[in-house]
Amino acid sequence: MVETTGFNSLTRVQNESTDNFIKLSAENFSDQCSGSDLAVDNIIVVTQSYEQRLPNISSTLQGLLKLPTSTFCVDIVDGCNGFIRALTIANKITETGMRTLIVGGDIYSPMTRHAALSTDILFGDGYSFTIVEQDNEPFKSKVMTDGTRGHFINASYEENVLNMNGVSVFLFTNSEIPKLVKSLDWELDPSNGLPTYYALHQASKLIVNQLSNKLKLDNGEVPFFSCSEIGNLGPGSIGAWISANSSKLNTKANLTCLGYGAGLSWGVASLQIDLIQNGVQYIDA
């Protein structure tokens, strides 16, 4: 299983409190940033882990991070394509110079503890905190949804068990992502002279390798699968991939992100990045 999934270990919280973990994560994130770096205009939280109906997590983070009351806050309930959706929304609601904090991830362990072993061994607990600043460089994205196949990945509030049809999800990913890429009227690798990296949702090593080979992608020395010690963080996995490869990525580069998962939803986003600060932080929770 380890050889197929690629996950050697999984990050798991002990007290299973989403609210407590978010609080500790926000404090850790704030400690890593200077005051000017932390200044953002918007907060977009993408998660499927909620302990409370009210208040929403983005509003809680606004308070924890001591951001102005003018900060626009919104939560999105989405899974493994959530990072693509959040990037797309951030691009649509901002103007040049505006900054958005995207927080994506889940506390999966309460949902996977009683799930099938084949599901439990895939998911870790964690969030990625990503600040994006709007500039004049091109941003392109496309997000797809097929609710008729949403039952492939599901979890009810009452049972709180993550159910996943692994074979159907694999076939969906292997079919729809290549079709999406072929349908695009823009290149995944812009001709601006910068290196291009492809950040794939870290579903498993098997899926990531299958997709990168089928699409004939080239990341140079940067591995396509890089979350073997973390696990699949759902909407936080692309952020986790960026952080895990902080020492390998060029500071300025093109980044094409591919997401696929619950919904069923899948998408692609292509943008130019200028990394300032990046890294993985482990929290005792």
C-alpha positions in Angstrom: 0.0 0.0 0.0 2.8 2.4 0.8 4.4 1.8 -2.5 1.2 2.4 -4.3 -0.1 5.4 -2.4 3.4 7.0 -1.8 2.5 8.0 1.8 5.0 6.8 4.3 3.4 8.7 7.2 0.3 10.8 7.8 0.0 14.0 9.9 -2.8 13.6 12.4 -4.2 15.8 15.1 -4.7 14.2 18.6 -7.5 16.3 20.0 -9.5 16.3 16.7 -10.6 19.9 17.2 -10.7 21.8 14.0 -11.2 25.1 15.8 -8.1 24.5 18.0 -5.9 23.4 15.1 -7.0 26.5 13.1 -6.1 28.7 16.0 -2.7 27.1 16.5 -2.1 27.2 12.7 -3.0 30.9 12.5 -0.7 31.8 15.4 2.1 29.9 13.8 1.5 31.5 10.5 1.4 35.0 12.1 4.7 34.3 13.8 6.3 33.5 10.5 5.1 36.7 8.8 6.1 40.3 9.3 3.3 42.8 9.8 3.4 44.0 6.2 3.5 40.5 4.8 0.3 39.6 6.8 -1.7 42.6 5.4 -4.4 41.1 3.2 -7.6 42.4 1.7 -9.5 39.1 1.6 -9.6 35.7 3.3 -10.8 32.6 1.4 -11.1 29.4 3.4 -11.6 26.2 1.6 -12.4 23.2 3.8 -15.0 20.5 4.5 -14.2 20.3 8.3 -16.6 22.3 10.5 -17.3 21.9 14.2 -19.6 24.9 14.3 -22.2 26.3 11.9 -21.4 29.8 13.1 -19.2 31.8 13.0 -17.5 30.8 9.8 -13.7 30.0 9.8 -12.6 32.9 7.7 -14.3 35.4 10.1 -12.6 33.7 13.0 -9.2 34.0 11.2 -9.8 37.7 10.6 -10.1 38.1 14.4 -7.2 35.8 15.3 -4.8 37.5 12.8 -6.0 41.0 14.0 -6.9 42.1 10.4 -9.0 45.1 9.7 -12.8 44.8 9.8 -12.8 45.8 6.2 -11.3 42.4 5.3 -13.6 40.4 3.0 -14.1 36.9 4.4 -15.7 33.9 2.7 -15.8 30.2 3.3 -16.1 27.6 0.5 -17.1 24.0 1.1 -15.0 22.2 -1.4 -12.5 19.3 -1.6 -9.5 18.5 -3.7 -10.2 21.0 -6.4 -10.7 23.7 -3.8 -7.3 25.4 -4.3 -8.1 26.0 -8.0 -11.5 27.4 -7.2 -10.1 29.7 -4.5 -7.4 31.0 -6.9 -10.1 31.6 -9.5 -12.3 33.5 -7.0 -9.3 35.5 -5.7 -8.5 36.6 -9.2 -12.1 37.7 -9.9 -12.6 39.8 -6.7 -9.2 41.6 -6.6 -7.5 44.4 -8.5 -3.8 45.0 -9.0 -2.0 45.3 -5.6 -4.7 43.6 -3.6 -3.8 40.5 -1.6 -5.8 37.4 -0.6 -5.0 34.8 2.0 -6.1 31.4 0.8 -6.4 28.8 3.6 -7.1 25.3 2.4 -7.2 21.9 4.0 -9.1 19.6 6.3 -9.0 17.6 9.6 -9.7 14.3 8.0 -8.9 11.9 10.8 -12.4 12.1 12.5 -13.9 11.2 9.1 -11.4 8.4 8.2 -11.0 6.7 11.5 -14.0 4.4 10.7 -13.6 4.5 7.0 -12.3 1.7 4.8 -8.5 1.1 5.3 -7.9 2.0 1.6 -9.4 5.5 2.3 -7.9 6.0 5.8 -4.3 5.5 4.6 -4.5 8.4 2.1 -5.5 11.4 4.2 -3.6 13.6 6.6 -4.6 16.5 8.7 -3.4 20.0 7.9 -3.9 23.4 6.2 -1.9 25.4 3.7 -1.8 29.2 4.2 -1.0 31.0 0.9 -1.0 34.7 0.3 -1.4 35.7 -3.4 -1.0 39.3 -4.6 -2.8 40.4 -7.8 -0.5 41.8 -10.5 -0.8 42.5 -14.2 0.6 39.1 -15.3 -1.9 36.7 -17.1 -4.0 34.4 -15.0 -6.0 31.7 -16.6 -8.2 29.0 -15.1 -11.1 26.6 -15.8 -13.2 24.8 -13.3 -15.5 21.9 -14.1 -18.2 20.1 -12.0 -20.3 17.0 -12.5 -22.7 16.5 -9.6 -24.1 13.4 -11.1 -21.0 11.6 -9.9 -20.7 13.3 -6.6 -21.5 10.1 -4.7 -18.1 8.8 -5.6 -16.8 10.7 -2.6 -19.2 11.5 0.2 -19.6 12.0 4.0 -22.7 12.8 6.0 -22.7 15.0 9.1 -24.6 12.3 11.0 -22.2 9.4 10.3 -19.0 11.6 9.8 -17.4 8.8 7.8 -15.6 9.5 4.5 -16.7 7.1 1.8 -14.8 6.9 -1.4 -15.1 4.6 -4.5 -11.4 4.5 -5.2 -11.7 2.8 -8.6 -14.3 5.2 -9.9 -12.3 8.2 -8.6 -9.2 6.9 -10.4 -11.0 6.3 -13.6 -12.6 9.8 -13.4 -9.3 11.5 -12.8 -7.5 9.5 -15.5 -10.2 10.4 -18.0 -11.4 14.0 -17.2 -8.1 15.7 -16.5 -6.5 14.9 -19.9 -9.8 15.8 -21.6 -9.8 19.2 -19.8 -6.2 19.9 -20.8 -6.9 19.1 -24.4 -10.0 21.4 -24.4 -8.0 24.4 -23.3 -7.4 27.2 -25.8 -4.3 28.3 -24.0 -0.9 26.8 -23.3 0.0 25.2 -20.0 3.6 26.4 -20.5 3.7 30.2 -21.3 6.5 31.4 -23.6 7.9 34.0 -21.2 11.3 32.3 -20.6 10.6 31.3 -17.0 10.6 27.7 -15.9 7.2 26.0 -15.6 6.2 23.7 -12.8 3.1 21.5 -12.6 1.5 21.3 -9.2 -0.8 18.3 -9.1 -3.3 17.6 -6.3 -1.5 15.1 -4.1 -4.2 12.4 -4.2 -1.6 9.5 -4.2 1.6 8.7 -5.9 -0.1 6.4 -8.3 -2.6 9.0 -9.5 0.0 11.8 -9.7 2.5 9.7 -11.6 -0.2 8.4 -13.9 -1.4 11.9 -14.8 2.0 13.4 -15.2 3.1 10.6 -17.6 -0.2 10.7 -19.5 0.0 14.5 -20.0 3.8 14.3 -20.7 4.6 17.0 -18.1 8.2 17.9 -17.2 9.1 19.3 -13.8 12.8 19.0 -14.2 14.4 18.1 -10.9 11.2 18.9 -8.9 9.2 15.7 -8.1 5.5 15.6 -9.0 4.7 13.8 -5.8 6.1 15.4 -2.7 3.7 14.9 0.3 4.8 11.4 1.3 5.3 12.5 4.9 2.1 14.6 5.1 -0.7 12.8 3.3 -3.5 14.0 1.1 -4.7 17.4 2.6 -7.6 17.8 0.1 -7.9 21.5 -0.8 -4.6 22.1 1.0 -2.5 19.6 -1.0 -1.3 21.9 -3.8 -0.2 24.4 -1.2 1.5 21.6 0.7 3.3 20.5 -2.5 4.6 24.1 -3.1 5.8 24.3 0.5 7.4 20.8 0.4 9.4 21.9 -2.6 10.4 25.3 -1.3 14.1 24.6 -1.7 13.7 23.3 -5.3 11.5 25.8 -7.0 12.9 28.9 -8.8 11.8 32.1 -7.1 10.1 33.3 -10.3 8.4 30.8 -12.4 5.2 29.7 -14.2 2.9 27.5 -12.1 0.2 25.3 -13.5 -2.1 23.7 -10.9 -4.3 20.7 -11.5 -7.1 19.8 -9.0 -9.5 16.9 -9.0 -11.8 15.3 -6.4 -15.0 15.7 -4.3 -18.0 17.2 -6.1 -17.0 15.8 -8.5 -15.0 18.8 -9.4 -11.8 19.3 -11.4 -9.9 22.2 -12.7 -6.7 23.9 -13.9 -5.1 27.2 -13.1 -2.1 28.8 -14.8 -0.3 31.8 -13.3 3.1 33.4 -12.8 4.5 33.2 -9.2 7.2 35.2 -7.3 7.8 33.2 -4.1 8.9 35.3 -1.2 8.7 33.0 1.8 7.8 29.3 1.8 8.1 26.2 4.0 6.4 23.4 6.0 5.6 23.9 9.6 4.5 21.0 11.9 2.2 21.9 14.9 1.9 19.9 18.1 -1.9 19.5 18.4 
